[in-house]
C-alpha cells in the first residue's frame, strides 16, 4: 500500500506541475495570478515558521 500510495502521489504531482507549467507557458496567467501565487507562498512559509516557533516555544516553556 505504501508503494502504491507513493506512485499515485508522484503521478498526481507530475500532472499538477505539468499543467501549471503548460498554462504558464501558454500565457494564461496575468500579473494578478502571478502575484497571488507569490503571496500564497509567502503565507505558507510564514505559517510554517509560526508552527515551529510555537512548538519550540512550548518546549522551552515546558523545560523551564
Secondary structure, 3 states (H helix, E strand, C coil): CHHHHHHHHHHHHHHHHHHHHHHHHCCCCCHHHHHHHHHHHHHHHHHHHHHHHHHHHHHHHHHC
